Structures are given as structure tokens and as C-alpha cells.
Amino acid sequence: MSSELLEPSPCDLIAEIARSLVDAPEQVEISSVARDAATSLQLRVAPGDVGKIIGKQGRTARSLRTILSAVSMKLQHRYTLEILEESHDEMHASSVSASPVLQ
């Protein structure tokens, strides 16, 4: 057995948290899109579960952003989270970003 532990990717981490929050975990999909200085994580859930991911007054989405911000700081790479929802045959994105804080 290796003494080295494999760390989950930010994509895996957000997907696992999302699966634990929703009623239809099998419909949780997450993809990553690499951009210039950042990586965008796009999270899709069942239409009935979007509210559970966003939470009251956006608190759950803000918590996901906080976790992603901590990961961003550790990995020294900027990540953004887009929560995608379908509404009236159109795709809308609720954008939540996380970036390392430089002091």
C-alpha cells in the first residue's frame, strides 16, 4: 500500500458535495473548461434540485464557492463555478467564482 494519498480534483470534490445535497444524485454532472488563467467548473443537476444547490438566499452556492476558494488557494489556480439550470428551453448560468486571495 502506498503511503501517498491521492487528492481528489476540485471537480470531483464539488461533484461529491452536490450529490450529497440533491434528491437525484445520478443526474449530477460536472465538467471543467480550462480558460487562460482559470478553470470553469460547470455544474448541472436535475431541474428540481437546482434550488437545493443554490440554497436560501444563495447560501449553499456561497458555501461551495468558499470551499472552491480554499482549493484555489492551495493549488494556486483560479476556479469558477457555474450552476447551470434549464428554464424555458434556454440554458441560464448562475455564476459563482472562487479565486485565491493575494495579500
KELOMAR-55822 format. One record per residue (C-alpha): residue number from 1; residue in one letter; x, y, z. Coordinates in nm, 3 decimals. Layout:
// residues N
+-----+--------+---------+---------+---------+
| num | residu |       u |       v |       w |
+-----+--------+---------+---------+---------+
| NUM |      a |       X |       Y |       Z |
...
+-----+--------+---------+---------+---------+
END
This chain:
// residues 103
+-----+--------+---------+---------+---------+
| num | residu |       u |       v |       w |
+-----+--------+---------+---------+---------+
|   1 |      m |   0.000 |   0.000 |   0.000 |
|   2 |      s |   0.134 |   0.338 |  -0.096 |
|   3 |      s |   0.192 |   0.595 |   0.177 |
|   4 |      e |   0.091 |   0.864 |  -0.072 |
|   5 |      l |  -0.275 |   0.966 |  -0.061 |
|   6 |      l |  -0.444 |   1.068 |  -0.382 |
|   7 |      e |  -0.615 |   1.403 |  -0.352 |
|   8 |      p |  -0.948 |   1.443 |  -0.532 |
|   9 |      s |  -0.964 |   1.705 |  -0.803 |
|  10 |      p |  -1.172 |   2.019 |  -0.740 |
|  11 |      c |  -1.417 |   1.883 |  -0.996 |
|  12 |      d |  -1.458 |   1.556 |  -0.801 |
|  13 |      l |  -1.490 |   1.743 |  -0.473 |
|  14 |      i |  -1.772 |   1.974 |  -0.592 |
|  15 |      a |  -1.950 |   1.682 |  -0.764 |
|  16 |      e |  -1.944 |   1.472 |  -0.446 |
|  17 |      i |  -2.077 |   1.758 |  -0.234 |
|  18 |      a |  -2.351 |   1.824 |  -0.490 |
|  19 |      r |  -2.450 |   1.456 |  -0.495 |
|  20 |      s |  -2.494 |   1.461 |  -0.118 |
|  21 |      l |  -2.726 |   1.763 |  -0.137 |
|  22 |      v |  -2.970 |   1.663 |  -0.412 |
|  23 |      d |  -3.256 |   1.414 |  -0.442 |
|  24 |      a |  -3.129 |   1.278 |  -0.777 |
|  25 |      p |  -2.753 |   1.226 |  -0.732 |
|  26 |      e |  -2.732 |   1.021 |  -1.052 |
|  27 |      q |  -2.821 |   1.335 |  -1.252 |
|  28 |      v |  -2.533 |   1.543 |  -1.116 |
|  29 |      e |  -2.296 |   1.629 |  -1.399 |
|  30 |      i |  -1.987 |   1.844 |  -1.374 |
|  31 |      s |  -1.745 |   1.945 |  -1.644 |
|  32 |      s |  -1.439 |   2.162 |  -1.643 |
|  33 |      v |  -1.342 |   2.413 |  -1.907 |
|  34 |      a |  -0.984 |   2.541 |  -1.896 |
|  35 |      r |  -0.950 |   2.909 |  -1.973 |
|  36 |      d |  -0.646 |   3.139 |  -1.973 |
|  37 |      a |  -0.572 |   3.179 |  -1.603 |
|  38 |      a |  -0.870 |   2.991 |  -1.461 |
|  39 |      t |  -1.074 |   2.675 |  -1.485 |
|  40 |      s |  -1.451 |   2.697 |  -1.500 |
|  41 |      l |  -1.646 |   2.415 |  -1.334 |
|  42 |      q |  -1.994 |   2.377 |  -1.482 |
|  43 |      l |  -2.241 |   2.200 |  -1.254 |
|  44 |      r |  -2.569 |   2.058 |  -1.384 |
|  45 |      v |  -2.833 |   1.896 |  -1.165 |
|  46 |      a |  -3.193 |   1.784 |  -1.215 |
|  47 |      p |  -3.431 |   2.081 |  -1.259 |
|  48 |      g |  -3.598 |   2.007 |  -0.924 |
|  49 |      d |  -3.263 |   2.010 |  -0.743 |
|  50 |      v |  -3.133 |   2.349 |  -0.858 |
|  51 |      g |  -3.282 |   2.519 |  -0.553 |
|  52 |      k |  -3.104 |   2.276 |  -0.322 |
|  53 |      i |  -2.770 |   2.363 |  -0.481 |
|  54 |      i |  -2.831 |   2.738 |  -0.469 |
|  55 |      g |  -2.994 |   2.733 |  -0.124 |
|  56 |      k |  -3.187 |   3.002 |   0.059 |
|  57 |      q |  -3.054 |   3.342 |  -0.042 |
|  58 |      g |  -2.768 |   3.166 |  -0.222 |
|  59 |      r |  -2.610 |   3.036 |   0.098 |
|  60 |      t |  -2.533 |   2.687 |  -0.030 |
|  61 |      a |  -2.381 |   2.824 |  -0.353 |
|  62 |      r |  -2.177 |   3.067 |  -0.144 |
|  63 |      s |  -2.053 |   2.777 |   0.071 |
|  64 |      l |  -1.949 |   2.585 |  -0.239 |
|  65 |      r |  -1.763 |   2.899 |  -0.350 |
|  66 |      t |  -1.584 |   2.918 |  -0.014 |
|  67 |      i |  -1.470 |   2.556 |  -0.041 |
|  68 |      l |  -1.358 |   2.612 |  -0.400 |
|  69 |      s |  -1.171 |   2.925 |  -0.289 |
|  70 |      a |  -0.978 |   2.722 |  -0.032 |
|  71 |      v |  -0.888 |   2.468 |  -0.300 |
|  72 |      s |  -0.787 |   2.754 |  -0.533 |
|  73 |      m |  -0.551 |   2.892 |  -0.273 |
|  74 |      k |  -0.395 |   2.553 |  -0.206 |
|  75 |      l |  -0.347 |   2.473 |  -0.575 |
|  76 |      q |  -0.260 |   2.832 |  -0.668 |
|  77 |      h |  -0.504 |   2.823 |  -0.959 |
|  78 |      r |  -0.830 |   3.013 |  -1.001 |
|  79 |      y |  -1.154 |   2.816 |  -1.026 |
|  80 |      t |  -1.503 |   2.944 |  -1.105 |
|  81 |      l |  -1.828 |   2.756 |  -1.051 |
|  82 |      e |  -2.124 |   2.789 |  -1.283 |
|  83 |      i |  -2.453 |   2.634 |  -1.174 |
|  84 |      l |  -2.639 |   2.563 |  -1.496 |
|  85 |      e |  -3.017 |   2.542 |  -1.499 |
|  86 |      e |  -3.271 |   2.494 |  -1.773 |
|  87 |      s |  -3.557 |   2.740 |  -1.789 |
|  88 |      h |  -3.800 |   2.789 |  -2.077 |
|  89 |      d |  -3.587 |   2.584 |  -2.319 |
|  90 |      e |  -3.285 |   2.808 |  -2.254 |
|  91 |      m |  -2.974 |   2.749 |  -2.051 |
|  92 |      h |  -2.905 |   3.004 |  -1.779 |
|  93 |      a |  -2.590 |   3.011 |  -1.573 |
|  94 |      s |  -2.568 |   3.126 |  -1.215 |
|  95 |      s |  -2.205 |   3.217 |  -1.186 |
|  96 |      v |  -2.016 |   3.171 |  -0.862 |
|  97 |      s |  -1.644 |   3.238 |  -0.866 |
|  98 |      a |  -1.360 |   3.147 |  -0.639 |
|  99 |      s |  -1.008 |   3.276 |  -0.667 |
| 100 |      p |  -0.706 |   3.278 |  -0.443 |
| 101 |      v |  -0.665 |   3.584 |  -0.230 |
| 102 |      l |  -0.330 |   3.754 |  -0.270 |
| 103 |      q |  -0.206 |   3.957 |   0.022 |
+-----+--------+---------+---------+---------+
END
